[in-house]
């Protein structure tokens, strides 16, 4: 019903307005009598064979919501009702910020893709903490953290540490995001020495907490082989729990959408089907050379159940959805889990 009736209507409207409209509708609908039981019957797949134990956490199934969809932790409980095994909030920054100028979110239906240049728009980490303290469910929540746009890279560590300390009691794992293309100079923090210093400092703070939390790194799909190998070395040296592969890409290669339209849209990170194979190749390379204790969450172009299975077979331990969730609707979650049970 989503693809045949609802999606054609929604895709006539501005993408960012649609996002807020649908999330408001979801929150409201979940308050109706029997809504949760109906949602679980439609989309929930519960089976012990789907459970995954990673980082000392038990995931009810391996399908999660990627960061960027629920930046401000407004939908954590509702996403659990739709069948997700875990939710990653953020990217969160110490101070609230509006993000980049609108329009900043664009659909490419012919490519089953999205371009965004949101720019870490969020209401600040402290507001998200207050919402997470009030959540009703026990779904696993990851905290994706970044820096404010006005913070120079030389002071970025302070922003990451602020977010880490603020979120520590209300999330189950952390993700350091240095791979978004939409915050000026952020990707420079992926360079070997700055990244190592950043991760070592966050891990030092982590070690001082009552119980250290799993720390993961989200990487860009635009890294070359030498940079990927640097990431593997750094992840091992800093004892990361995992890597999330991958974020959005700045590449526009192989798109069906006319070049004029792509030029009109301009800068931003591309997600969706054009990333499917490349993200899987990166996962395969990481799994080949990473120590087995460093886990991988696969994200990027998961548009079908088969795409998810392919990423898991390539070496991912869990997968996350974003663009596929927008194009395919919540039925994609159950399709993936059912496919895994058939494998």
C-alpha positions in Angstrom: 0.0 0.0 0.0 2.9 2.4 0.8 4.5 2.1 -2.6 1.3 2.0 -4.7 -0.8 4.6 -2.8 1.1 6.7 -0.2 4.5 7.1 -1.8 3.2 8.6 -5.1 1.3 11.2 -3.1 4.2 12.0 -0.8 6.7 12.3 -3.6 4.6 15.2 -5.0 5.6 17.3 -2.0 8.8 18.9 -0.8 11.0 16.1 0.6 11.9 17.8 3.9 8.2 18.8 4.5 7.2 15.2 3.8 9.7 14.0 6.4 8.2 16.1 9.2 4.7 15.4 8.0 5.2 11.6 8.1 7.0 11.5 11.3 4.3 13.6 13.0 1.7 11.2 11.6 3.7 8.3 12.9 3.9 9.6 16.4 0.2 10.5 16.4 -0.9 7.2 15.0 1.1 5.2 17.5 -1.1 6.7 20.3 -4.3 5.3 18.8 -5.8 2.1 20.3 -4.3 -1.1 19.0 -1.9 0.8 16.7 1.2 -0.9 18.2 -0.2 -4.4 18.0 -1.3 -3.8 14.4 2.1 -2.4 13.5 3.9 -5.3 15.1 1.7 -7.7 13.2 2.3 -6.0 9.9 6.1 -5.4 10.2 7.5 -7.2 13.2 9.3 -10.4 12.8 10.3 -12.0 16.0 12.5 -15.1 15.9 15.5 -16.1 18.1 17.4 -16.9 14.9 17.4 -13.2 14.0 19.1 -12.2 17.3 22.6 -10.9 17.2 24.9 -10.4 20.2 27.5 -7.7 19.6 29.4 -5.2 21.8 27.9 -6.9 24.8 24.4 -6.0 23.5 21.6 -8.3 22.3 20.0 -7.0 19.1 16.5 -8.6 18.5 17.2 -8.5 14.7 20.1 -7.1 12.6 18.1 -4.3 10.8 18.6 -0.8 12.2 17.6 2.7 11.3 20.6 4.7 10.2 21.6 8.1 11.6 20.1 11.1 9.9 16.5 10.0 9.9 15.8 10.6 13.6 18.3 13.3 14.3 16.6 14.5 17.6 15.5 11.2 19.1 11.9 12.0 18.5 10.9 8.6 17.1 12.9 6.0 19.0 9.9 4.1 20.5 7.9 4.4 17.2 10.7 2.9 15.1 10.9 0.0 17.4 7.2 -0.6 16.9 7.9 -0.7 13.1 10.3 -3.7 13.6 13.7 -2.1 13.7 16.2 -4.0 15.9 18.0 -0.8 16.8 17.9 3.0 16.1 20.8 5.4 15.7 20.0 9.0 16.5 21.8 12.1 15.4 24.1 13.4 14.2 24.0 15.5 17.4 26.1 18.5 18.2 26.7 20.3 21.5 24.7 23.4 20.5 21.5 23.5 18.4 22.0 24.5 14.8 19.6 25.1 11.9 21.8 23.4 9.3 22.3 24.5 5.8 20.0 26.7 3.8 16.9 25.2 2.2 16.1 23.5 -0.1 18.6 20.9 1.1 16.9 17.5 0.4 16.3 16.2 -3.1 14.9 13.0 -4.5 16.2 11.3 -7.6 13.4 8.8 -8.3 15.0 7.4 -11.5 18.0 6.5 -9.6 16.2 5.5 -6.4 18.5 7.9 -4.6 18.5 11.1 -2.4 20.9 14.0 -2.3 21.0 15.9 1.0 23.1 18.7 2.4 21.2 19.0 5.7 24.3 20.1 7.6 23.8 18.4 11.0 20.5 20.3 11.7 19.5 19.4 15.2 18.2 20.9 18.4 21.3 20.1 20.4 22.5 17.1 22.3 21.0 18.2 25.7 17.5 18.3 24.2 17.9 14.8 22.8 19.1 13.6 26.2 15.9 14.8 27.9 13.8 13.0 25.3 15.7 9.8 25.7 15.3 9.8 29.4 11.5 9.7 28.8 11.4 6.9 26.2 9.2 4.0 26.9 10.8 1.1 25.1 14.1 -0.7 25.7 15.2 -0.7 22.0 18.9 -0.4 21.5 19.9 3.2 20.7 23.2 4.4 19.2 24.3 8.0 19.6 25.9 9.5 16.5 28.0 12.6 17.5 29.6 15.4 15.6 30.8 19.0 15.8 29.0 22.3 15.4 29.6 24.0 12.0 31.2 27.0 13.7 33.7 24.9 15.7 37.1 24.9 14.0 38.7 21.5 13.5 41.4 22.4 16.0 38.7 22.5 18.7 36.5 19.7 17.3 37.5 17.3 20.1 35.8 19.4 22.7 32.5 19.1 20.8 32.8 15.3 20.5 33.6 14.9 24.2 30.7 17.2 25.2 28.3 15.0 23.2 29.8 11.8 24.6 29.5 12.9 28.2 26.0 14.2 27.7 24.7 11.0 26.0 26.6 8.4 28.0 23.8 7.4 30.3 21.0 7.3 27.6 22.6 5.5 24.6 23.9 2.0 24.2 26.8 2.7 21.8 28.5 5.7 20.2 29.4 6.6 16.6 32.0 9.2 15.8 30.9 10.9 12.6 33.7 12.6 10.6 32.4 11.5 7.2 29.5 13.8 6.4 30.2 15.9 3.3 27.8 18.7 4.4 29.8 20.3 7.2 32.8 22.4 5.9 36.1 20.7 6.4 34.6 17.9 8.6 36.1 15.1 6.3 39.6 16.5 7.0 39.2 14.8 10.4 39.3 11.5 8.6 43.0 12.1 7.8 45.2 9.7 9.6 46.8 11.8 12.4 43.7 14.0 13.3 41.5 10.9 13.3 43.8 8.9 15.5 44.1 11.8 18.0 40.3 12.3 18.1 39.5 8.6 18.6 42.2 8.1 21.3 40.9 11.1 23.2 37.3 9.8 23.1 38.4 6.4 24.1 40.4 7.9 27.0 37.2 9.6 28.2 35.3 6.3 27.6 37.7 4.4 29.8 37.1 6.8 32.7 33.3 6.1 32.7 31.8 3.5 35.1 31.2 1.2 32.2 32.9 1.9 28.8 30.4 2.0 25.9 31.1 0.5 22.4 32.7 3.2 20.2 32.3 3.0 16.4 33.5 5.1 13.5 31.4 6.1 10.5 33.4 6.4 7.3 32.8 7.9 3.9 32.5 5.8 0.7 34.9 8.2 -1.1 38.1 7.0 0.6 40.8 5.5 -1.6 42.4 2.2 -0.8 45.3 3.8 1.1 42.9 5.8 3.2 40.8 2.7 3.9 43.9 0.8 5.0 44.7 3.8 7.3 41.2 3.4 8.8 41.8 -0.3 9.5 45.1 0.5 11.2 43.6 3.3 13.3 40.6 1.2 14.2 42.8 -1.5 15.5 45.2 0.8 17.3 42.4 2.7 19.0 40.5 -0.5 19.9 37.2 0.6 18.2 34.3 -1.7 18.6 33.2 -1.3 15.0 33.0 0.6 11.8 29.9 1.8 10.0 30.4 1.6 6.2 29.3 3.9 4.7 28.0 7.5 4.8 26.8 9.3 1.7 29.0 10.0 -1.3 30.0 13.2 -3.2 30.3 11.1 -6.4 27.7 11.5 -9.2 28.9 8.8 -11.4 26.5 6.5 -13.2 23.3 8.4 -12.5 20.3 8.2 -14.8 18.9 11.6 -13.7 19.8 14.2 -16.3 23.0 16.2 -15.7 21.1 19.5 -15.8 19.0 18.4 -12.9 22.1 17.2 -10.9 23.7 20.5 -11.6 20.7 22.4 -10.4 20.7 20.5 -7.1 24.3 21.2 -6.5 26.4 20.0 -3.6 25.4 17.3 -1.1 25.8 13.7 -0.2 24.2 11.0 -2.4 22.5 8.0 -0.9 20.5 5.1 -2.2 20.8 2.5 -5.0 23.9 4.1 -6.7 25.9 3.2 -3.5 24.8 -0.4 -3.2 27.7 -2.2 -4.8 30.4 0.3 -3.7 29.4 0.1 -0.1 29.4 -3.7 -0.2 32.9 -3.7 -1.7 34.2 -1.5 1.1 32.6 -3.8 3.7 34.3 -6.8 2.0 37.7 -5.1 2.1 37.2 -4.1 5.8 36.2 -7.6 6.8 39.2 -9.1 5.1 41.7 -7.0 6.9 40.1 -5.9 10.2 40.6 -8.0 13.3 37.4 -10.2 13.9 36.6 -8.4 17.1 36.0 -5.1 15.3 32.5 -5.4 13.9 30.9 -3.8 10.8 27.5 -2.2 10.4 26.7 -2.1 6.7 24.7 0.8 5.3 24.5 2.3 1.8 22.0 1.4 -0.9 20.0 -1.3 0.8 16.9 -1.1 -1.3 15.9 -4.8 -1.2 16.1 -7.8 1.1 18.7 -9.2 -1.2 20.9 -6.1 -0.8 20.9 -6.6 2.9 21.8 -10.2 2.7 24.6 -9.4 0.3 26.1 -6.9 2.8 25.9 -9.5 5.6 27.5 -12.1 3.4 30.3 -9.6 2.6 31.1 -9.3 6.3 28.7 -6.9 7.9 27.3 -8.0 11.3 24.3 -5.6 11.2 22.7 -3.4 8.5 21.0 0.0 8.6 18.4 1.6 6.4 17.7 5.2 5.4 17.0 5.8 1.7 15.6 2.3 1.2 13.2 2.9 4.1 12.0 6.1 2.3 11.5 4.4 -1.1 10.2 1.1 0.1 8.5 1.9 3.4 8.5 -0.1 6.6 7.7 -3.3 4.8 11.4 -3.5 3.8 12.3 -4.2 7.5 10.1 -7.3 7.6 11.2 -8.4 4.1 14.8 -8.4 5.2 14.2 -10.3 8.4 12.0 -12.9 6.6 14.7 -13.3 3.9 17.3 -13.9 6.6 15.1 -16.6 8.1 14.9 -18.3 4.7 18.7 -18.2 4.1 
